[in-house]
């Protein structure tokens, strides 16, 4: 077989405004920050595997944290390395084994792991890949969403930090997103009243559909007023930071738990200066910042035993924002950073 095109999405330019002193300001620009490239080819039958595996990429995940990797690589005070200029992006994905020289994998196996943003890739180090046993026949795309890293983030951190008690009040931000939507459903299963916010009326409708008792559009309704009426809050799931965090501090009950998952309001613009941090002391609040990789080993078996089955049965509801083809990556990244997506953003690279 003759070599074929192996399309890629390349990290081409650090978004305007990055500096170590001012922070990572400026949205990524499709076609500039990341560039679709078709200049590479691959010979699928003859490319050397050197004891590894050749993967065909089927599914790629677009996640908010990717913005933090679009930085100057000399800035190393982060939990994850920067993207390398001129090289493909990388993130969680699902692929199928085309060829294998590793006894742990066979051609045709579907695997989950960290993929470069290219159609085909050779991996000699395979420890980061795991076979997917799709016992419940859910779509492959779900394994980068509710049955993948975002779902693990929600499940593990809720179990570890929420200390949920029936009748308490939880406030979930970005409640229509891949993580927040699962947190809402976990909180309802534990018997909590759930307040949830998002940035469009469509998202508000989805949050109500999955069980939120109070769902509102923070762009048209003042968060502090909702929390004053519906709180105080015992558990705060923070995906956004900034002004919403400030409102949650004001509305927190004594000994409330704050689960700090993300602060996307400050990823692309100057962070909002939260002015009431003394409330942490005065109300004896518990703040939990976390990285899912640190707590996943404790809950991984329970997650895979429970969550895929709940998805398959329809007890856990989800919404996907699907984009077709590697060429759509740039626009998808921007949509996630601006909150224009609903649910889990997924790139369908191949069927």
Buried (B, 14 or more C-beta within 10 A) or exposed (E): EEEEEBBBBBBBBBBEBBEEEEBBBBBBBBEEBBBBBEEBEBEBEEBEBEEBBBBBBBBBBBBBBBBBBBBEEEEEEEEEEBBEEEBBBBBBBBBBBBBBEBEEBEEEBBBBBEBBBBBBBBBEEBEEBEEBEBEBEBBBBBBBBBBBBBBBBBBBBBBBBBBBEEEBBBBBBBBBBBBBBBBBBBBBBBEBBBBBBBBBEEBBEBBBEBBBBBBBBBEEEEBBEBBEEBBBBBBBBBBBBBBBBBBBBBBBBEEBBBBBBBBBBBBBBEEBEBEEEEBBEEBEBBBBEBEBEEBBEEBEEEBBEEBBBBBBEEEBBBBBBBBEEBBBBBBBBBBBBEBBBBBBBBBBBBE
